[in-house]
Amino acid sequence: MMTTEAIQEEDPSDHFSIFSSQISKIKYSYNKIREVKSYRVGELFSAYRDILWDDGRHKYNVSSFIGEIDEILLGERFSAFDQGTLDNLIGTLRQRGNSNATINRKMAALSKLLRKAHKMGDIHSLPEFRRQKERAGRIRFLERDEEARLFAAIKSRSEDAYRLSVFLVDTGCRLGEALGLIWNDIQEHRVSFWITKSGRSRTIPMTERVKEVIKLPPTEGRRPKGPFTKLSQAQFRAIWNDAKAEVGLGADDQVVPHILRHTCASRLVQGGIDIRRVQMWLGHQTLSMTMRYAHLATNDLDGCVTVLETPRSGAAAGSAESSVFSSPLTTPSASPSEHKAEPTAAKAPRKSSKAK
């Protein structure tokens, strides 16, 4: 540190140059200072929905989720979304009868929206989103007779809807993926899905049924852009619901078009296709999503039934000879009573060394 004497002895201009050089290293960013504003969740959604979500059914569902969240929050405006607000929101959703799976879907939409708003500087803090534990529910799929009855009822209403139903159950693709197909996506014996939920394209071979249903009947006028572009999701679902009610499945809320994807996956697994290939066929992003169907592959457990159904007779039931899995390493040795004594030569009596 410079003393007062040293400062007095030096040229004042030198001190000014040192001081000014140090000051020049300090940068002020007045242009980055922003006024703190507050927003409703609905306002943030209006600002970023077209950036974050593509048009379609998923975007429609997200709009419904955000609308409900905004209603629960009573249109409150905020500049920071704290943990207490999030916890109260989840509690209200649970009181309304939302399952953990449904809460997770709604929180995923909210989290995506808030992260974008935080990145753009609209809000300055985010809560911690914890995924709620979901119970593995029963996966409903169509039996062969159910498929036949349902598809016949659909065909009587719309040939296009019938063709689409067959395509969905044999390819396992999502409804939106099928409706978005164009003719260029179908090459020889394979079909490619480019617009997918996971964002990853995939190509799969076609069954003979699929090859038939993608052929459009000859019509006058311009050929449609793709095999199923004449239908919309709303039209297909309306036809599906009418046919479902006709065949006695109207009360089953799991019989929706997505059941055809479950049906395809279940048939692949039950037919012995390994889980990794089923994942590739369906286009699941993670193997854990495909593992929901793994319990249907029971071929490896058939040997257990053989053991349990082996007839038992008396004490010999537990012996190794009666086991279908007997092994030399587990075969018990013979009991001591089963060993025969080896004959031994009689020993001559020993003579005493002393004379009698």
C-alpha positions as CSV (number, residue, x, y, z in Angstrom):
1,M,0.0,0.0,0.0
2,M,1.4,3.4,-0.9
3,T,2.2,5.8,1.9
4,T,1.1,9.5,2.0
5,E,4.7,10.6,1.5
6,A,5.2,8.4,-1.5
7,I,2.0,9.8,-3.1
8,Q,3.1,13.4,-2.5
9,E,6.5,12.7,-4.1
10,E,5.0,11.2,-7.3
11,D,3.4,13.0,-10.1
12,P,-0.3,13.3,-9.5
13,S,-0.9,12.5,-13.2
14,D,0.6,9.1,-12.7
15,H,-2.0,8.3,-9.9
16,F,-4.8,9.4,-12.1
17,S,-3.7,7.1,-14.9
18,I,-3.5,4.1,-12.5
19,F,-6.9,5.0,-11.1
20,S,-8.5,5.4,-14.5
21,S,-7.1,2.1,-15.8
22,Q,-8.6,0.2,-12.9
23,I,-11.9,1.9,-13.3
24,S,-11.9,0.9,-17.0
25,K,-12.0,-2.8,-16.0
26,I,-15.4,-2.4,-14.3
27,K,-18.3,-3.0,-16.8
28,Y,-21.7,-1.7,-16.1
29,S,-24.7,-3.4,-17.9
30,Y,-27.6,-1.0,-17.3
31,N,-29.3,-2.4,-20.4
32,K,-29.7,-5.8,-18.8
33,I,-31.7,-4.4,-15.8
34,R,-35.4,-5.3,-16.4
35,E,-38.5,-4.3,-14.6
36,V,-39.9,-7.1,-12.5
37,K,-43.3,-8.1,-13.9
38,S,-45.9,-10.7,-12.9
39,Y,-47.8,-13.0,-15.1
40,R,-50.7,-15.5,-15.0
41,V,-50.0,-19.1,-16.1
42,G,-52.5,-18.6,-18.9
43,E,-50.6,-15.6,-20.1
44,L,-47.4,-17.5,-20.3
45,F,-49.1,-20.3,-22.2
46,S,-50.5,-17.8,-24.7
47,A,-47.0,-16.4,-25.2
48,Y,-45.1,-19.7,-25.7
49,R,-47.6,-22.5,-26.7
50,D,-46.8,-22.3,-30.4
51,I,-43.1,-22.4,-29.6
52,L,-43.2,-25.4,-27.2
53,W,-45.9,-27.6,-28.7
54,D,-46.8,-28.7,-32.2
55,D,-50.4,-28.5,-33.3
56,G,-52.4,-31.7,-32.6
57,R,-54.2,-33.6,-29.9
58,H,-51.3,-33.3,-27.4
59,K,-51.3,-29.5,-27.7
60,Y,-55.1,-29.6,-27.2
61,N,-54.6,-31.7,-24.0
62,V,-51.9,-29.3,-22.7
63,S,-54.2,-26.4,-23.3
64,S,-56.8,-28.1,-21.1
65,F,-54.2,-28.8,-18.4
66,I,-52.9,-25.3,-18.2
67,G,-56.5,-23.9,-18.2
68,E,-57.3,-26.0,-15.2
69,I,-54.1,-25.0,-13.4
70,D,-54.8,-21.3,-14.0
71,E,-58.3,-21.8,-12.6
72,I,-57.0,-23.5,-9.4
73,L,-54.6,-20.7,-8.9
74,L,-57.5,-18.2,-9.3
75,G,-55.7,-16.4,-12.0
76,E,-53.0,-15.3,-9.6
77,R,-50.1,-13.3,-11.1
78,F,-46.6,-14.1,-10.0
79,S,-43.0,-13.3,-10.8
80,A,-41.6,-16.3,-8.9
81,F,-43.3,-19.8,-8.7
82,D,-42.4,-21.1,-5.2
83,Q,-42.5,-24.6,-3.8
84,G,-45.5,-23.9,-1.6
85,T,-47.6,-22.9,-4.6
86,L,-46.7,-26.1,-6.4
87,D,-47.4,-28.3,-3.4
88,N,-50.8,-26.7,-2.9
89,L,-51.6,-27.2,-6.6
90,I,-50.7,-30.9,-6.5
91,G,-52.8,-31.3,-3.4
92,T,-55.8,-29.7,-5.0
93,L,-55.5,-31.9,-8.1
94,R,-55.4,-35.0,-5.8
95,Q,-58.5,-33.8,-4.0
96,R,-60.3,-33.6,-7.3
97,G,-59.6,-37.3,-7.9
98,N,-56.6,-37.0,-10.2
99,S,-54.4,-40.1,-10.2
100,N,-50.7,-39.8,-9.8
101,A,-50.3,-40.6,-13.5
102,T,-52.6,-37.7,-14.4
103,I,-50.9,-35.3,-12.1
104,N,-47.5,-36.2,-13.6
105,R,-48.9,-35.4,-17.1
106,K,-50.2,-32.0,-15.9
107,M,-47.0,-31.1,-14.0
108,A,-44.9,-32.1,-17.0
109,A,-46.8,-29.5,-19.1
110,L,-46.5,-26.8,-16.3
111,S,-42.8,-27.6,-15.8
112,K,-42.0,-27.2,-19.5
113,L,-43.9,-23.9,-19.6
114,L,-42.2,-22.4,-16.5
115,R,-38.7,-23.5,-17.6
116,K,-39.2,-21.6,-20.9
117,A,-40.5,-18.5,-19.0
118,H,-37.6,-18.7,-16.6
119,K,-35.1,-18.9,-19.5
120,M,-36.7,-15.8,-21.1
121,G,-36.5,-13.9,-17.9
122,D,-40.3,-13.7,-17.2
123,I,-40.0,-15.4,-13.8
124,H,-36.9,-15.5,-11.6
125,S,-37.2,-18.8,-9.6
126,L,-38.5,-22.3,-10.2
127,P,-39.8,-24.9,-7.8
128,E,-38.6,-28.5,-7.7
129,F,-40.9,-30.8,-9.7
130,R,-40.9,-34.3,-8.2
131,R,-42.5,-37.1,-10.2
132,Q,-45.4,-38.8,-8.4
133,K,-45.1,-42.6,-8.0
134,E,-47.4,-44.3,-10.5
135,R,-48.9,-47.7,-9.9
136,A,-48.6,-50.2,-12.8
137,G,-52.1,-50.6,-14.0
138,R,-53.6,-53.4,-16.0
139,I,-52.9,-53.2,-19.7
140,R,-56.1,-54.0,-21.7
141,F,-55.7,-55.5,-25.2
142,L,-58.1,-57.0,-27.7
143,E,-58.7,-60.7,-28.0
144,R,-59.0,-62.1,-31.5
145,D,-62.8,-62.4,-31.3
146,E,-63.1,-58.9,-29.9
147,E,-61.1,-57.5,-32.8
148,A,-63.2,-59.4,-35.3
149,R,-66.5,-58.1,-33.9
150,L,-65.3,-54.5,-33.5
151,F,-63.6,-54.3,-36.9
152,A,-66.8,-55.7,-38.6
153,A,-68.8,-53.0,-36.9
154,I,-66.3,-50.3,-38.0
155,K,-66.3,-51.6,-41.6
156,S,-70.1,-51.4,-41.8
157,R,-69.8,-47.6,-41.0
158,S,-66.6,-46.6,-42.9
159,E,-64.3,-48.5,-45.2
160,D,-61.5,-45.9,-44.6
161,A,-61.9,-46.3,-40.8
162,Y,-61.7,-50.1,-41.1
163,R,-58.5,-49.9,-43.2
164,L,-57.0,-47.6,-40.6
165,S,-57.9,-49.9,-37.7
166,V,-56.2,-52.9,-39.4
167,F,-53.1,-50.7,-40.0
168,L,-53.0,-49.6,-36.4
169,V,-53.3,-53.1,-34.9
170,D,-50.7,-54.7,-37.2
171,T,-48.1,-51.9,-37.0
172,G,-48.7,-50.8,-33.4
173,C,-48.2,-47.1,-34.5
174,R,-50.0,-44.2,-32.9
175,L,-53.1,-42.8,-34.4
176,G,-51.4,-39.5,-35.2
177,E,-48.5,-41.3,-36.9
178,A,-50.8,-43.2,-39.2
179,L,-52.9,-40.1,-40.2
180,G,-49.7,-38.2,-41.0
181,L,-48.4,-40.8,-43.5
182,I,-47.8,-39.7,-47.1
183,W,-47.3,-42.1,-50.0
184,N,-43.5,-41.4,-50.0
185,D,-43.3,-43.0,-46.5
186,I,-44.3,-46.4,-48.0
187,Q,-41.6,-48.1,-49.9
188,E,-41.9,-51.7,-51.2
189,H,-42.7,-53.8,-48.1
190,R,-41.8,-51.2,-45.4
191,V,-43.4,-48.2,-43.9
192,S,-41.5,-45.3,-42.3
193,F,-42.8,-43.0,-39.5
194,W,-41.2,-39.6,-39.5
195,I,-43.5,-37.6,-37.3
196,T,-43.4,-39.4,-34.0
197,K,-44.1,-38.6,-30.3
198,S,-40.5,-39.3,-29.4
199,G,-39.1,-37.3,-32.3
200,R,-37.2,-40.3,-33.6
201,S,-38.2,-41.8,-36.9
202,R,-38.5,-45.6,-37.4
203,T,-39.1,-48.0,-40.3
204,I,-40.9,-51.4,-39.9
205,P,-41.9,-54.1,-42.3
206,M,-45.6,-54.5,-43.2
207,T,-47.8,-57.6,-42.8
208,E,-49.8,-58.9,-45.7
209,R,-53.0,-57.4,-44.2
210,V,-51.3,-54.0,-44.0
211,K,-50.2,-54.2,-47.6
212,E,-53.8,-54.8,-48.6
213,V,-55.4,-52.0,-46.6
214,I,-53.0,-49.3,-47.7
215,K,-54.3,-49.8,-51.3
216,L,-57.0,-47.2,-52.0
217,P,-60.0,-48.3,-54.1
218,P,-60.0,-46.6,-57.5
219,T,-61.9,-43.3,-57.3
220,E,-62.4,-40.4,-59.6
221,G,-60.6,-37.2,-58.9
222,R,-57.3,-36.3,-57.3
223,R,-55.5,-38.9,-55.3
224,P,-55.2,-38.1,-51.6
225,K,-51.8,-37.1,-50.1
226,G,-51.6,-40.4,-48.0
227,P,-53.5,-43.6,-47.4
228,F,-55.5,-42.2,-44.4
229,T,-55.5,-38.5,-45.0
230,K,-59.3,-38.5,-45.7
231,L,-59.9,-39.1,-42.0
232,S,-59.4,-36.8,-39.0
233,Q,-58.9,-38.0,-35.5
234,A,-62.3,-36.7,-34.5
235,Q,-64.0,-38.6,-37.3
236,F,-62.2,-41.8,-36.6
237,R,-63.0,-41.6,-32.8
238,A,-66.6,-41.0,-33.5
239,I,-66.9,-44.0,-35.7
240,W,-64.9,-46.1,-33.2
241,N,-67.2,-45.1,-30.3
242,D,-70.3,-46.0,-32.3
243,A,-69.0,-49.4,-33.3
244,K,-67.7,-50.1,-29.8
245,A,-71.1,-49.5,-28.3
246,E,-72.7,-51.8,-30.9
247,V,-70.6,-54.8,-30.0
248,G,-71.1,-54.4,-26.3
249,L,-67.9,-52.7,-25.3
250,G,-69.3,-49.3,-24.7
251,A,-68.9,-49.5,-20.9
252,D,-65.2,-50.4,-21.2
253,D,-63.4,-47.0,-20.9
254,Q,-60.1,-48.7,-21.9
255,V,-61.3,-49.7,-25.3
256,V,-60.0,-46.6,-27.1
257,P,-58.1,-46.4,-30.4
258,H,-54.8,-46.6,-28.4
259,I,-55.7,-50.1,-27.4
260,L,-54.7,-51.3,-30.8
261,R,-51.1,-50.3,-30.0
262,H,-51.3,-52.3,-26.7
263,T,-52.7,-55.2,-28.7
264,C,-49.9,-55.2,-31.2
265,A,-47.3,-55.0,-28.4
266,S,-48.9,-57.8,-26.4
267,R,-49.0,-60.1,-29.4
268,L,-45.4,-59.6,-30.2
269,V,-44.3,-60.4,-26.7
270,Q,-46.6,-63.4,-26.4
271,G,-45.3,-64.6,-29.7
272,G,-41.7,-64.8,-28.3
273,I,-40.2,-61.6,-29.7
274,D,-37.6,-60.2,-27.3
275,I,-38.3,-57.0,-25.5
276,R,-35.6,-55.0,-27.3
277,R,-37.0,-55.7,-30.7
278,V,-40.5,-54.8,-29.4
279,Q,-39.1,-51.5,-28.3
280,M,-37.7,-50.8,-31.7
281,W,-41.0,-51.8,-33.4
282,L,-43.1,-49.5,-31.2
283,G,-40.6,-46.7,-31.2
284,H,-40.4,-46.4,-27.4
285,Q,-37.8,-43.9,-26.3
286,T,-36.7,-46.0,-23.3
287,L,-36.8,-49.7,-22.6
288,S,-38.7,-49.1,-19.4
289,M,-41.8,-48.1,-21.4
290,T,-41.7,-51.5,-23.2
291,M,-41.1,-53.4,-20.0
292,R,-44.8,-52.9,-19.2
293,Y,-45.5,-55.9,-21.5
294,A,-42.6,-58.1,-20.3
295,H,-44.8,-60.1,-17.9
296,L,-46.7,-61.5,-20.9
297,A,-43.6,-63.4,-22.0
298,T,-44.0,-66.5,-19.8
299,N,-42.2,-69.0,-22.0
300,D,-39.2,-69.0,-19.6
301,L,-41.5,-70.1,-16.8
302,D,-43.0,-73.1,-18.4
303,G,-40.4,-75.4,-16.8
304,C,-41.8,-74.4,-13.4
305,V,-45.2,-75.9,-14.2
306,T,-43.6,-79.1,-15.2
307,V,-42.0,-79.4,-11.8
308,L,-45.2,-78.5,-9.9
309,E,-47.2,-81.0,-11.9
310,T,-44.8,-83.9,-11.5
311,P,-46.7,-86.8,-9.8
312,R,-45.5,-87.8,-6.4
313,S,-45.6,-91.3,-5.0
314,G,-44.7,-92.0,-1.4
315,A,-41.3,-91.2,0.0
316,A,-39.7,-91.6,-3.4
317,A,-41.4,-88.3,-4.5
318,G,-38.5,-86.2,-3.2
319,S,-35.7,-88.4,-4.6
320,A,-33.5,-87.1,-7.4
321,E,-34.7,-89.9,-9.7
322,S,-38.2,-88.4,-9.8
323,S,-37.0,-84.9,-10.6
324,V,-37.0,-83.6,-14.2
325,F,-34.0,-81.5,-13.3
326,S,-31.9,-84.2,-11.6
327,S,-28.2,-83.8,-11.9
328,P,-25.2,-85.9,-11.0
329,L,-24.1,-83.1,-8.7
330,T,-27.3,-83.3,-6.7
331,T,-27.8,-87.1,-6.7
332,P,-27.5,-88.4,-3.1
333,S,-25.0,-91.1,-2.3
334,A,-26.1,-94.5,-1.4
335,S,-27.1,-95.1,2.3
336,P,-24.7,-97.1,4.5
337,S,-27.1,-100.1,4.6
338,E,-26.8,-100.4,0.8
339,H,-23.1,-101.0,1.0
340,K,-22.1,-104.7,1.1
341,A,-19.2,-105.8,3.4
342,E,-16.2,-106.9,1.4
343,P,-15.0,-110.5,2.3
344,T,-11.7,-110.4,4.2
345,A,-9.3,-113.3,4.7
346,A,-9.3,-114.8,8.2
347,K,-6.2,-113.9,10.2
348,A,-4.2,-116.7,11.7
349,P,-3.9,-116.6,15.5
350,R,-0.7,-115.1,16.7
351,K,1.6,-117.4,18.5
352,S,3.1,-116.4,21.7
353,S,6.9,-115.9,21.6
354,K,7.2,-117.6,25.0
355,A,7.3,-121.4,25.2
356,K,4.7,-122.9,27.3
